[in-house]
Amino acid sequence: MVDIGRPHHPRLRLFRTTAFKLSVIYFAVFSVFAAFLIGYIASSTTQLLTSQMREAVDTELKGLEDEYRQGGIPRLALVIDRRSRQPGASLYLIADANGDKIAGNVSAVPESVLNGVRTGVQTVPYARLDEGDRSGSHSALVRVVELPGGFRMLVGRDIGERDYLAHVIKRALILTLGMMVVLGLASWLFVSRRVLRRIDSMSETSRTIIAGDLSRRLEVTGTRDEFDRLAESVNAMLVRIERLMVGLKEVSDNIAHDLKTPLSRLRSRAEAALAQGGGEAAYREALQAAIEDADQLIRTFNALLMIARVEAGSSNAEFDRIPLGTIAGDIFELYEPLAEEAGVDLRLEDCPAVEIRANRELVSQALANLVDNAIKYAHEAGGEPKVSITVRQDRGRVEMVVADNGSGIPAEDRERVTQRFVRLEKSRSKPGAGLGLSLVSAVAQLHGGSLKLEDNQPGLRAIVSFPAGDAVADA
């Protein structure tokens, strides 16, 4: 028996699932994207705050330069001293040509900042006035300008708040990412366990089916998810397989029963010819009868093979657009001499120019079987036997109808006679193996159609219905 593998440890099963592998890939992609997003947001925030600080420094520097032009160093020192006492991130420093402080709230900056005056804003370490000479304990964005007389004026902004805000944003984003990871892991565990339960159920049912119970079906929960769609498809396949297996068993039983008689008759005739002697004429007669029995067996097996190919949908002939009326006319011409010889009034009724997409050979064979059966059984009701062939359109369908005025088939037997080797008692005396209607039904189903048997009052009306035009299913 085929073994459907079962992982030994439940936890290992989670890590072997496709869901886990996809989750790892998605998580890796998400992590890279999240890291890029965090870096981008933090960098953009820092750049925005830095730009705002630069603008503030330039604006304040222009204002202080105006103060200097109005009152020189004394007025500038007074203004800076007043602003230095206010709390905030603003930084000020006025130094003389020797680098000695005149006013401001900065106690120390690198000498290169004041001595090598650079244009534009720069980031430098500094120490505040209330912290003593600890150059480098803080960082600031500053701009230094040289005033007449060798004086230097420094204006800046402490970047601690900027860096702190960027840190807060990074931490918030990282915490958010962490929460998303935790929630994603929990969701993955929930989904994986649910998926595994569905797969376990399907595997268990599959093992039962493999063991031989073809009546079992995969569970359909009604959620219409991918598992439900898969289960419905597999169940439909199982229904088809079960029917084929039942049909195979019936065919085997029927072959054993129905073919036993002609084989026994063939053997009996051969034995009788050998036992009786009688010369060449008797042997020739016995051989002729044996050939007829063998031909009947060959026809039976050929019909079985054709039905099997049709039911499997593996007919070699391709589907084309065919005029059904023309086919009906061909079959009429083929069977008209046979009908006249049998004393049957065979008629071809109205046949409109309709087309179906079908296998011409199979449709012709199906119609020929119906006409042949009708001619055989049209005499049974007495009176003048009549058989008619009709092609018609009805509500988007194309129907091929063969009707006779014979004894017909009882309503309770109409479905049964489409099965292989089924022959009613009244037809046992006629040649045949009970495969004609089986073939017609198989051909109709192959083309997406159906075979329906109705009471013709009197007689039987056989209706083969096909989808019109391109609606026919592909072979």
Protein Blocks (a to p, Z undefined) as FASTA:
>chain_A
ZZddddfblklmmmmpmklmmmmmmmmmmmmmmmmmmmmmmmmmmmmmmmmmmmmmmmmm
mmmmmmmmmnojmlmmmmmmmmmmpgcjbdcddddfkopafbdjbfbdcfklmmmccedj
dddddddfklojaehjaccdddddddehhiacdddddfklmmmmmmmmmmmmmmmmmmmm
mmmmmmmmmmmmmmmmmmmmmmmmmmmmmnopakbccddehlopaklmmmmmmmmmmmmm
mmmmmmmmmmmmmmmmmmmmmmmmmmmmmmmmmmnnnpjmlmmmmmmmmmmmmmmmmmmm
mmmmmmmmmmnopafbdcddddfklmmmmmmmmmmmmmmmnopacdddddddddddddfk
lmmmmmmmmmmmmmmmmmmngpjdddddddddeehiacdddddfbebjafklmmmmmpgh
iacfklmmpgcehlmmmmmmmmmmmnopacddddehgajdddddddehjlpccZZ
